[in-house]
Amino acid sequence: MTDLFTAVAIALFIEGVAYALFPQGMKKAMLHMLAQPVSVLRLTGLTVALTGVLLVWLIRG
């Protein structure tokens, strides 16, 4: 369970740094995401999630 909380904390850190260092770029990215169809966002989210699971499996394997 500690690993899960550590992973969430790292994800929050990375996202926070992105907003702090590149606020204008993050706003542009949000506008780009809003323009995408739901199916594209769903497929992208699923792909990223599966990639994350695969990476954890490979690292921990």
MMTF fields as JSON, N, C-alpha, C and O atoms, coordinates in Angstrom:
{
  "mmtfVersion": "1.0.0",
  "mmtfProducer": "UNKNOWN",
  "numBonds": 243,
  "numAtoms": 244,
  "numGroups": 61,
  "numChains": 1,
  "numModels": 1,
  "chainsPerModel": [1],
  "groupsPerChain": [61],
  "chainIdList": ["A"],
  "bondAtomList": [4, 2, 8, 6, 12, 10, 16, 14, 20, 18, 24, 22, 28, 26, 32, 30, 36, 34, 40, 38, 44, 42, 48, 46, 52, 50, 56, 54, 60, 58, 64, 62, 68, 66, 72, 70, 76, 74, 80, 78, 84, 82, 88, 86, 92, 90, 96, 94, 100, 98, 104, 102, 108, 106, 112, 110, 116, 114, 120, 118, 124, 122, 128, 126, 132, 130, 136, 134, 140, 138, 144, 142, 148, 146, 152, 150, 156, 154, 160, 158, 164, 162, 168, 166, 172, 170, 176, 174, 180, 178, 184, 182, 188, 186, 192, 190, 196, 194, 200, 198, 204, 202, 208, 206, 212, 210, 216, 214, 220, 218, 224, 222, 228, 226, 232, 230, 236, 234, 240, 238],
  "bondOrderList": [1, 1, 1, 1, 1, 1, 1, 1, 1, 1, 1, 1, 1, 1, 1, 1, 1, 1, 1, 1, 1, 1, 1, 1, 1, 1, 1, 1, 1, 1, 1, 1, 1, 1, 1, 1, 1, 1, 1, 1, 1, 1, 1, 1, 1, 1, 1, 1, 1, 1, 1, 1, 1, 1, 1, 1, 1, 1, 1, 1],
  "groupList": [{"groupName": "MET", "atomNameList": ["N", "CA", "C", "O"], "elementList": ["N", "C", "C", "O"], "formalChargeList": [0, 0, 0, 0], "bondAtomList": [1, 0, 2, 1, 3, 2], "bondOrderList": [1, 1, 2], "singleLetterCode": "M", "chemCompType": "L-PEPTIDE LINKING"}, {"groupName": "THR", "atomNameList": ["N", "CA", "C", "O"], "elementList": ["N", "C", "C", "O"], "formalChargeList": [0, 0, 0, 0], "bondAtomList": [1, 0, 2, 1, 3, 2], "bondOrderList": [1, 1, 2], "singleLetterCode": "T", "chemCompType": "L-PEPTIDE LINKING"}, {"groupName": "ASP", "atomNameList": ["N", "CA", "C", "O"], "elementList": ["N", "C", "C", "O"], "formalChargeList": [0, 0, 0, 0], "bondAtomList": [1, 0, 2, 1, 3, 2], "bondOrderList": [1, 1, 2], "singleLetterCode": "D", "chemCompType": "L-PEPTIDE LINKING"}, {"groupName": "LEU", "atomNameList": ["N", "CA", "C", "O"], "elementList": ["N", "C", "C", "O"], "formalChargeList": [0, 0, 0, 0], "bondAtomList": [1, 0, 2, 1, 3, 2], "bondOrderList": [1, 1, 2], "singleLetterCode": "L", "chemCompType": "L-PEPTIDE LINKING"}, {"groupName": "PHE", "atomNameList": ["N", "CA", "C", "O"], "elementList": ["N", "C", "C", "O"], "formalChargeList": [0, 0, 0, 0], "bondAtomList": [1, 0, 2, 1, 3, 2], "bondOrderList": [1, 1, 2], "singleLetterCode": "F", "chemCompType": "L-PEPTIDE LINKING"}, {"groupName": "ALA", "atomNameList": ["N", "CA", "C", "O"], "elementList": ["N", "C", "C", "O"], "formalChargeList": [0, 0, 0, 0], "bondAtomList": [1, 0, 2, 1, 3, 2], "bondOrderList": [1, 1, 2], "singleLetterCode": "A", "chemCompType": "L-PEPTIDE LINKING"}, {"groupName": "VAL", "atomNameList": ["N", "CA", "C", "O"], "elementList": ["N", "C", "C", "O"], "formalChargeList": [0, 0, 0, 0], "bondAtomList": [1, 0, 2, 1, 3, 2], "bondOrderList": [1, 1, 2], "singleLetterCode": "V", "chemCompType": "L-PEPTIDE LINKING"}, {"groupName": "ILE", "atomNameList": ["N", "CA", "C", "O"], "elementList": ["N", "C", "C", "O"], "formalChargeList": [0, 0, 0, 0], "bondAtomList": [1, 0, 2, 1, 3, 2], "bondOrderList": [1, 1, 2], "singleLetterCode": "I", "chemCompType": "L-PEPTIDE LINKING"}, {"groupName": "GLU", "atomNameList": ["N", "CA", "C", "O"], "elementList": ["N", "C", "C", "O"], "formalChargeList": [0, 0, 0, 0], "bondAtomList": [1, 0, 2, 1, 3, 2], "bondOrderList": [1, 1, 2], "singleLetterCode": "E", "chemCompType": "L-PEPTIDE LINKING"}, {"groupName": "GLY", "atomNameList": ["N", "CA", "C", "O"], "elementList": ["N", "C", "C", "O"], "formalChargeList": [0, 0, 0, 0], "bondAtomList": [1, 0, 2, 1, 3, 2], "bondOrderList": [1, 1, 2], "singleLetterCode": "G", "chemCompType": "PEPTIDE LINKING"}, {"groupName": "TYR", "atomNameList": ["N", "CA", "C", "O"], "elementList": ["N", "C", "C", "O"], "formalChargeList": [0, 0, 0, 0], "bondAtomList": [1, 0, 2, 1, 3, 2], "bondOrderList": [1, 1, 2], "singleLetterCode": "Y", "chemCompType": "L-PEPTIDE LINKING"}, {"groupName": "PRO", "atomNameList": ["N", "CA", "C", "O"], "elementList": ["N", "C", "C", "O"], "formalChargeList": [0, 0, 0, 0], "bondAtomList": [1, 0, 2, 1, 3, 2], "bondOrderList": [1, 1, 2], "singleLetterCode": "P", "chemCompType": "L-PEPTIDE LINKING"}, {"groupName": "GLN", "atomNameList": ["N", "CA", "C", "O"], "elementList": ["N", "C", "C", "O"], "formalChargeList": [0, 0, 0, 0], "bondAtomList": [1, 0, 2, 1, 3, 2], "bondOrderList": [1, 1, 2], "singleLetterCode": "Q", "chemCompType": "L-PEPTIDE LINKING"}, {"groupName": "LYS", "atomNameList": ["N", "CA", "C", "O"], "elementList": ["N", "C", "C", "O"], "formalChargeList": [0, 0, 0, 0], "bondAtomList": [1, 0, 2, 1, 3, 2], "bondOrderList": [1, 1, 2], "singleLetterCode": "K", "chemCompType": "L-PEPTIDE LINKING"}, {"groupName": "HIS", "atomNameList": ["N", "CA", "C", "O"], "elementList": ["N", "C", "C", "O"], "formalChargeList": [0, 0, 0, 0], "bondAtomList": [1, 0, 2, 1, 3, 2], "bondOrderList": [1, 1, 2], "singleLetterCode": "H", "chemCompType": "L-PEPTIDE LINKING"}, {"groupName": "SER", "atomNameList": ["N", "CA", "C", "O"], "elementList": ["N", "C", "C", "O"], "formalChargeList": [0, 0, 0, 0], "bondAtomList": [1, 0, 2, 1, 3, 2], "bondOrderList": [1, 1, 2], "singleLetterCode": "S", "chemCompType": "L-PEPTIDE LINKING"}, {"groupName": "ARG", "atomNameList": ["N", "CA", "C", "O"], "elementList": ["N", "C", "C", "O"], "formalChargeList": [0, 0, 0, 0], "bondAtomList": [1, 0, 2, 1, 3, 2], "bondOrderList": [1, 1, 2], "singleLetterCode": "R", "chemCompType": "L-PEPTIDE LINKING"}, {"groupName": "TRP", "atomNameList": ["N", "CA", "C", "O"], "elementList": ["N", "C", "C", "O"], "formalChargeList": [0, 0, 0, 0], "bondAtomList": [1, 0, 2, 1, 3, 2], "bondOrderList": [1, 1, 2], "singleLetterCode": "W", "chemCompType": "L-PEPTIDE LINKING"}],
  "groupTypeList": [0, 1, 2, 3, 4, 1, 5, 6, 5, 7, 5, 3, 4, 7, 8, 9, 6, 5, 10, 5, 3, 4, 11, 12, 9, 0, 13, 13, 5, 0, 3, 14, 0, 3, 5, 12, 11, 6, 15, 6, 3, 16, 3, 1, 9, 3, 1, 6, 5, 3, 1, 9, 6, 3, 3, 6, 17, 3, 7, 16, 9],
  "groupIdList": [1, 2, 3, 4, 5, 6, 7, 8, 9, 10, 11, 12, 13, 14, 15, 16, 17, 18, 19, 20, 21, 22, 23, 24, 25, 26, 27, 28, 29, 30, 31, 32, 33, 34, 35, 36, 37, 38, 39, 40, 41, 42, 43, 44, 45, 46, 47, 48, 49, 50, 51, 52, 53, 54, 55, 56, 57, 58, 59, 60, 61],
  "secStructList": [7, 2, 2, 2, 2, 2, 2, 2, 2, 2, 2, 2, 2, 2, 2, 2, 2, 2, 2, 2, 2, 7, 2, 2, 2, 2, 2, 2, 2, 2, 2, 2, 2, 2, 2, 1, 7, 2, 2, 2, 2, 2, 2, 2, 2, 2, 2, 2, 2, 2, 2, 2, 2, 2, 2, 2, 2, 2, 2, 2, 7],
  "xCoordList": [0.822, 0.0, 0.865, 0.489, 2.035, 2.955, 3.406, 3.547, 3.629, 4.031, 2.966, 3.292, 1.708, 0.619, 0.613, 0.507, 0.728, 0.735, 1.955, 1.875, 3.076, 4.289, 4.089, 4.478, 3.491, 3.236, 2.287, 2.508, 1.244, 0.299, 1.006, 0.797, 1.841, 2.576, 3.516, 3.624, 4.186, 5.086, 4.294, 4.722, 3.15, 2.304, 1.839, 1.847, 1.436, 1.021, 2.182, 2.004, 3.365, 4.541, 4.831, 5.045, 4.836, 5.137, 4.107, 4.461, 2.842, 1.805, 1.917, 1.737, 2.213, 2.38, 3.536, 3.429, 4.636, 5.806, 5.471, 5.88, 4.728, 4.347, 3.527, 3.757, 2.577, 1.768, 2.596, 2.378, 3.542, 4.368, 5.342, 5.547, 5.941, 6.954, 6.37, 6.933, 5.261, 4.694, 3.192, 2.402, 2.781, 1.334, 0.634, -0.487, 1.287, 0.655, 0.535, -0.482, 1.546, 1.503, 0.438, -0.223, 0.27, -0.76, -2.158, -3.057, -2.337, -3.631, -3.927, -5.056, -2.893, -3.07, -3.4, -4.245, -2.735, -3.001, -4.438, -5.099, -4.922, -6.313, -7.302, -8.281, -7.03, -7.917, -7.896, -8.931, -6.731, -6.616, -7.407, -8.079, -7.325, -8.071, -9.571, -10.313, -10.021, -11.455, -11.979, -13.152, -11.11, -11.525, -11.569, -12.105, -11.017, -10.956, -12.283, -12.956, -12.647, -13.843, -13.611, -12.477, -14.684, -14.607, -13.931, -13.176, -14.188, -13.603, -12.075, -11.4, -11.529, -10.074, -9.5, -8.474, -10.157, -9.698, -9.765, -8.861, -10.831, -10.994, -9.895, -9.294, -9.64, -8.602, -7.217, -6.403, -6.952, -5.672, -5.503, -4.439, -6.539, -6.479, -6.244, -5.445, -6.921, -6.755, -5.337, -4.724, -4.822, -3.468, -2.428, -1.501, -2.582, -1.636, -1.725, -0.7, -2.938, -3.105, -2.466, -1.764, -2.699, -2.111, -0.589, 0.112, -0.085, 1.362, 1.938, 2.993, 1.252, 1.698, 1.724, 2.676, 0.686, 0.637, 1.773, 2.426, 2.002, 3.079, 4.439, 5.277, 4.658, 5.929, 6.136, 7.231, 5.098, 5.201, 5.504, 6.34, 4.836, 5.062, 6.511, 7.146, 7.025, 8.4, 9.422, 10.412, 9.175, 10.09, 10.089, 11.142, 8.901, 8.763, 9.034, 9.289, 8.976, 9.053, 10.29, 10.479],
  "yCoordList": [-1.192, 0.0, 1.253, 2.284, 1.146, 2.275, 2.633, 3.811, 1.626, 1.88, 2.658, 3.547, 2.336, 3.043, 4.513, 5.389, 4.784, 6.17, 6.922, 8.109, 6.229, 6.85, 7.199, 8.28, 6.299, 6.55, 7.733, 8.569, 7.809, 8.927, 10.236, 11.249, 10.215, 11.413, 11.873, 13.071, 10.941, 11.294, 11.874, 12.853, 11.279, 11.797, 13.219, 14.078, 13.473, 14.824, 15.804, 16.939, 15.367, 16.218, 16.598, 17.77, 15.606, 15.858, 16.795, 17.713, 16.572, 17.443, 18.854, 19.83, 18.963, 20.275, 21.045, 22.246, 20.359, 21.001, 21.47, 22.556, 20.653, 21.039, 22.33, 23.213, 22.444, 23.663, 24.849, 25.976, 24.609, 25.702, 26.226, 27.435, 25.312, 25.72, 26.136, 26.997, 25.54, 25.783, 26.077, 25.353, 27.114, 27.353, 27.635, 27.177, 28.381, 28.691, 27.434, 27.227, 26.615, 25.368, 24.421, 23.731, 24.385, 23.524, 24.01, 23.204, 25.334, 25.867, 25.493, 25.143, 25.57, 25.178, 23.691, 23.291, 22.884, 21.445, 21.16, 20.298, 21.882, 21.7, 22.062, 21.352, 23.172, 23.561, 22.51, 22.207, 21.963, 20.908, 19.671, 19.048, 19.321, 18.163, 18.382, 17.465, 19.599, 19.894, 19.745, 19.434, 19.968, 19.884, 18.446, 18.196, 17.502, 16.107, 15.394, 15.684, 14.47, 13.66, 12.766, 12.409, 12.423, 11.593, 10.261, 9.749, 9.702, 8.403, 8.477, 7.529, 9.575, 9.742, 9.85, 9.24, 10.62, 10.759, 9.419, 9.074, 8.672, 7.369, 6.402, 5.711, 6.358, 5.474, 5.884, 5.029, 7.177, 7.667, 7.309, 6.844, 7.522, 7.179, 5.699, 5.318, 4.867, 3.421, 3.01, 2.171, 3.598, 3.286, 3.681, 2.92, 4.861, 5.325, 4.442, 4.089, 4.086, 3.234, 1.87, 1.368, 1.27, -0.039, 0.038, -0.886, 1.126, 1.323, 1.411, 0.842, 2.118, 2.216, 0.868, 0.545, 0.085, -1.258, -2.12, -2.845, -2.043, -2.814, -2.395, -3.249, -1.112, -0.63, -1.103, -1.534, -1.024, -1.511, -2.997, -3.458, -3.747, -5.196, -5.499, -6.387, -4.754, -4.964, -4.573, -5.274, -3.46, -2.979, -3.907, -4.215, -4.347, -5.176, -6.647, -7.424, -7.031, -8.422, -9.099, -10.283],
  "zCoordList": [0.0, 0.0, 0.0, -0.558, 0.638, 0.667, -0.749, -1.078, -1.58, -2.961, -3.722, -4.508, -3.5, -4.17, -3.773, -4.63, -2.477, -2.012, -2.525, -2.841, -2.605, -3.149, -4.621, -5.062, -5.371, -6.797, -6.985, -7.861, -6.177, -6.266, -5.924, -6.591, -4.889, -4.496, -5.611, -5.874, -6.258, -7.357, -8.531, -9.143, -8.845, -9.926, -9.615, -10.497, -8.375, -7.981, -8.086, -8.527, -7.682, -7.771, -9.226, -9.538, -10.102, -11.518, -12.126, -12.865, -11.824, -12.37, -11.809, -12.537, -10.528, -9.921, -10.527, -10.774, -10.767, -11.379, -12.795, -13.206, -13.534, -14.894, -14.888, -15.714, -13.966, -13.87, -13.395, -13.841, -12.498, -11.977, -13.03, -13.146, -13.798, -14.772, -16.122, -16.799, -16.514, -17.84, -17.767, -18.373, -17.045, -16.89, -18.223, -18.445, -19.1, -20.384, -21.242, -21.903, -21.235, -21.991, -21.469, -22.246, -20.146, -19.563, -19.94, -20.175, -19.996, -20.417, -21.865, -22.21, -22.712, -24.113, -24.216, -25.017, -23.409, -23.42, -22.998, -23.577, -21.991, -21.54, -22.651, -22.88, -23.333, -24.435, -25.541, -26.134, -25.813, -26.822, -26.399, -27.221, -25.123, -24.619, -24.724, -25.077, -24.419, -24.5, -25.928, -26.135, -26.903, -28.299, -28.81, -29.89, -28.059, -28.501, -28.223, -27.234, -29.095, -28.824, -27.597, -27.28, -26.931, -25.729, -26.032, -25.205, -27.192, -27.53, -27.589, -27.189, -28.074, -28.139, -26.732, -26.431, -25.869, -24.484, -23.754, -22.992, -23.989, -23.344, -23.798, -22.976, -25.091, -25.617, -25.118, -24.77, -25.083, -24.574, -23.106, -22.698, -22.316, -20.891, -20.673, -19.817, -21.425, -21.31, -21.706, -21.046, -22.775, -23.231, -22.187, -21.908, -21.618, -20.597, -19.353, -18.769, -18.948, -17.766, -17.984, -17.106, -19.136, -19.427, -19.532, -19.12, -20.077, -20.13, -18.727, -18.448, -17.85, -16.464, -15.774, -15.064, -15.98, -15.375, -15.928, -15.177, -17.215, -17.833, -17.273, -16.983, -17.121, -16.572, -15.139, -14.778, -14.328, -12.956, -12.949, -12.172, -13.803, -13.882, -14.28, -13.71, -15.261, -15.706, -14.631, -14.422, -13.96, -12.928, -11.718, -11.16, -11.32, -10.123, -10.399, -9.479, -11.703, -12.104, -11.662, -11.939]
}
